[in-house]
């Protein structure tokens, strides 16, 4: 049994009933430009290939992505057997992020607000400080806010999608921010679908349409309303064309019968 409609919009004698999509697809399974590397003690966030048990592991995976597996292993080995590295970089995470900051065009920290639901957002590009703060503006003590990882892309990702001309990095950054916004909507449960049913005005018009997987609750912006209204417009147009055709056929039949009767 479907839950109660989240919203209902009347359009041209039909009700567009909007429901929460309880089987929404994880956006991290899509063909994304960015790579989301996360660690958390209670949740599995981000891309499966970039999940880690702690910051050391996700930084090593990001290193592998931006430098190549062999170089990443060499960096880790050099760190493990190095001397006095902690004074300069504050641990392997600091050393790894220092290298990543030199090689990745876009890398932004990911923050999670875990309070009566989950909300994710990203910080500034190249902010590799790993500091927890009141990122969302509603958690002064940052008790419910944590930094859970990074979203990043490589130069190959930028080149394949935008080329390497002017503004390519800025375009990639905007796209990655959009990826985080969509993923946050998924975590929040802010994914919806619709069904259409006629009101008493249009009982004779069939518009048996539904569609799911619209992220965000701005119906005009996420395409839900456009698609639903388009289906209704098409159903009404097809009904009118069918009625007009039936009317014309009826006139032709009556004309034929009159002519036959006259003969």
C-alpha angles and dihedrals in degrees: 000000000000119000122247114288115268090212138353124208122190115218127172094333096317133101117228102206113200120203136179111262103235093183098049119161118249105248090215088071090063127094095271130178093215130065117221114209113187144164128191135158095226108024138047106229134176131003117354092228091055102044115118142180093236145354093278092059097047092046089052089051092049089049090053090053096050099037107023129260096275095051092046090053090048091052091050092046092049090050094048092052098033127110129238094350093138093069093060104034106019095236137327092300090059093046093047094048090049089059093041090052089058095048109033120077093206129022122153131179118246121223127195127204107201107187122119087337138355127281124177129195137165132233133215124316112265094012097141097160094110090215123158114220143145092293096157096047093231101077106066095177092040088230093141096034125088137168108240104178143290142294113215145157134207130233089256089056091052093045094049093050106032108007119235100281129120113307096015094121092047090052091050092050092051090049093051090050087054090051090054092047091052092046090051090052088053092050091047092051089243095144120115147182137189144223126196128221130172123245121221088278094067108030091135097055118084117216105157097170135140135163135181141195104067110151118214132020099259097103094191094049100044094050098246096116094043092053095044094047090046090055091050092047090051093048092050092046092049091047092051093047090049092048091048091050092050090048092051091047090051091051091049091049093050091047091050092049092049092050092048091048091050091054 
